[in-house]
Amino acid sequence: MMAICGKWIKAKFLCLFVLLCSGCSTLGVQPWERDQFAREDMALDNEKLDLMLNDHIYFSKEGTSGGRSQGGGGCGCN
C-alpha cells in the first residue's frame, strides 16, 4: 500500500513540476506588439544625463573607469 502511495505522490509532483515549468511557455510577444518595446522611452538608458551622472558616481566610488560596454577597469584584472 505504501509503494502505491509513494508512486502517486511522485506522479503528482512530476505533473506539478511539468505544469509549473511550462506554464509561461506559451506567453510571448506577438510580432505586432514588438514595436511597443522598441520605443525610445522603453529603453533602460533613455535618459542620457541620468546615465552619465550615475556612471560618474559609480566610478568615483569604485575608482575604476569603463565597464559599461567595454572590458577592463582600473584594477588591471582584465
Backbone bond lengths (Angstrom), bond angles and torsions (degrees), N, CA, C in turn:
res aa  C-N    CA-C-N  psi(-1)  N-CA   C-N-CA  omega(-1)  CA-C   N-CA-C  phi
1 M - - - 1.452 - - 1.533 110.84 -
2 M 1.338 116.74 -39.54 1.465 120.30 -179.26 1.517 111.45 -67.53
3 A 1.343 117.21 -34.77 1.461 119.97 179.85 1.517 110.85 -66.47
4 I 1.327 116.63 -36.10 1.463 120.54 178.98 1.525 110.02 -68.39
5 C 1.323 117.05 -42.70 1.471 120.93 178.37 1.523 110.89 -63.41
6 G 1.323 116.22 -40.32 1.458 120.22 178.85 1.523 111.94 -63.56
7 K 1.330 116.80 -38.67 1.462 120.34 178.05 1.520 111.30 -66.98
8 W 1.336 116.57 -39.73 1.458 119.70 178.83 1.521 111.56 -66.13
9 I 1.303 116.41 -38.68 1.469 120.08 179.04 1.517 109.89 -66.50
10 K 1.326 117.19 -43.18 1.463 120.17 177.62 1.517 110.85 -62.84
11 A 1.329 117.24 -40.84 1.462 121.01 179.26 1.527 111.00 -64.94
12 K 1.327 116.53 -40.22 1.466 120.13 178.45 1.525 111.00 -64.76
13 F 1.336 117.29 -43.49 1.458 120.50 178.24 1.519 111.37 -65.33
14 L 1.317 117.30 -37.19 1.455 120.51 177.68 1.520 110.70 -65.03
15 C 1.309 117.21 -44.26 1.471 120.97 177.32 1.527 111.13 -63.31
16 L 1.292 116.92 -42.49 1.465 120.95 178.03 1.524 110.99 -62.79
17 F 1.321 116.62 -42.63 1.463 121.03 179.19 1.520 111.10 -62.98
18 V 1.320 116.59 -44.09 1.470 120.43 179.46 1.524 110.33 -64.56
19 L 1.316 117.71 -42.05 1.461 120.48 178.67 1.525 111.89 -64.45
20 L 1.329 117.25 -40.83 1.459 120.20 179.56 1.522 111.77 -67.73
21 C 1.311 116.82 -38.61 1.468 120.41 -179.11 1.521 112.26 -72.17
22 S 1.301 117.33 -31.26 1.464 119.56 -177.11 1.521 112.57 -102.25
23 G 1.292 118.36 5.81 1.458 121.26 -176.23 1.511 114.05 -63.62
24 C 1.311 118.23 -38.42 1.465 121.67 -177.83 1.522 112.24 -103.59
25 S 1.313 117.61 6.84 1.460 118.67 -176.14 1.522 112.47 -70.70
26 T 1.307 117.78 -21.73 1.459 119.53 179.34 1.521 111.88 -88.25
27 L 1.314 117.68 -11.71 1.454 120.20 177.87 1.519 108.69 -79.08
28 G 1.272 116.60 143.52 1.451 120.52 179.43 1.509 110.21 -174.20
29 V 1.293 114.57 176.67 1.450 120.60 179.49 1.521 107.85 -94.52
30 Q 1.296 115.34 124.26 1.459 120.10 178.15 1.528 109.18 -76.33
31 P 1.325 118.15 154.78 1.471 120.30 -178.38 1.523 113.52 -56.52
32 W 1.317 118.21 -34.70 1.462 119.81 -179.32 1.526 112.52 -79.25
33 E 1.339 117.91 -7.62 1.460 121.25 177.65 1.530 112.50 -97.52
34 R 1.304 117.25 -9.97 1.472 120.63 -174.94 1.513 112.73 -68.36
35 D 1.303 118.34 -25.55 1.460 119.42 179.91 1.526 111.20 -65.88
36 Q 1.328 117.77 -25.63 1.463 120.33 178.47 1.523 111.62 -67.92
37 F 1.342 116.50 -34.32 1.453 120.11 -179.80 1.520 112.31 -83.00
38 A 1.304 117.53 -13.36 1.461 121.35 -179.88 1.528 112.14 -91.74
39 R 1.311 117.29 0.02 1.463 119.87 179.25 1.522 110.37 -65.94
40 E 1.308 115.90 151.40 1.467 120.56 -177.95 1.528 111.96 -65.19
41 D 1.322 117.82 -35.26 1.461 119.55 -178.72 1.525 112.75 -75.59
42 M 1.335 118.76 -8.16 1.460 122.21 176.38 1.525 111.86 -90.59
43 A 1.314 117.86 -5.84 1.457 121.53 -178.41 1.527 109.90 -69.63
44 L 1.334 116.15 150.00 1.464 120.00 -179.99 1.521 111.85 -71.23
45 D 1.310 117.28 -25.09 1.464 120.64 -178.43 1.524 110.65 -123.72
46 N 1.332 116.83 50.75 1.459 119.73 -176.37 1.522 112.23 -77.19
47 E 1.306 118.65 -22.20 1.462 121.53 178.17 1.521 108.66 -97.59
48 K 1.322 116.28 99.37 1.470 121.06 -173.89 1.533 111.77 -65.40
49 L 1.322 117.58 -37.50 1.458 120.33 -179.32 1.526 110.83 -66.33
50 D 1.330 117.13 -44.06 1.462 120.41 177.41 1.521 111.11 -62.25
51 L 1.313 116.95 -40.51 1.457 121.53 178.78 1.527 110.75 -63.73
52 M 1.323 116.46 -41.19 1.459 120.46 -179.96 1.535 110.67 -66.66
53 L 1.317 117.35 -41.39 1.460 120.52 179.50 1.527 111.51 -67.96
54 N 1.322 117.29 -40.59 1.464 120.42 177.20 1.521 111.20 -63.71
55 D 1.326 117.24 -39.89 1.463 120.66 176.15 1.527 111.11 -62.31
56 H 1.320 116.61 -42.09 1.467 120.07 -179.74 1.536 110.77 -63.02
57 I 1.307 116.47 -43.31 1.466 119.83 179.22 1.527 110.60 -65.21
58 Y 1.323 116.93 -44.20 1.467 120.65 -179.58 1.523 111.36 -62.62
59 F 1.327 116.42 -47.58 1.460 119.21 -177.06 1.524 111.79 -70.59
60 S 1.336 117.41 -28.40 1.457 119.64 176.16 1.525 110.74 -68.56
61 K 1.324 116.83 -37.91 1.464 120.67 179.21 1.515 112.03 -74.94
62 E 1.329 117.74 -38.71 1.454 121.85 -174.85 1.528 112.90 -85.20
63 G 1.311 117.65 -23.54 1.454 120.37 -177.28 1.521 112.21 74.24
64 T 1.324 117.37 29.39 1.459 122.01 -179.70 1.509 109.71 -123.55
65 S 1.303 115.44 171.52 1.457 119.99 171.55 1.512 107.94 -138.23
66 G 1.310 116.28 151.23 1.453 120.43 -177.12 1.507 109.97 80.43
67 G 1.318 116.10 -165.91 1.438 119.80 175.41 1.505 115.22 104.21
68 R 1.325 117.53 -18.60 1.462 116.89 178.63 1.518 110.15 -75.18
69 S 1.315 117.69 -49.62 1.463 119.06 -178.54 1.517 112.35 -127.92
70 Q 1.304 118.25 -4.47 1.455 119.81 178.77 1.521 109.06 -122.77
71 G 1.306 115.95 155.54 1.445 120.55 -178.12 1.517 112.27 -80.96
72 G 1.293 115.52 162.28 1.460 119.92 176.57 1.508 112.33 93.90
73 G 1.286 115.13 166.58 1.455 120.42 179.09 1.511 109.59 -160.05
74 G 1.300 117.40 -163.47 1.438 121.51 -176.92 1.513 114.12 -79.72
75 C 1.321 118.14 -11.56 1.448 120.11 -174.19 1.535 112.51 -85.97
76 G 1.326 117.78 -16.50 1.461 121.00 179.47 1.513 114.29 82.88
77 C 1.309 118.01 12.55 1.462 121.11 -179.40 1.516 110.66 -103.75
78 N 1.318 116.56 64.56 1.471 121.18 -177.00 1.463 109.52 -63.37
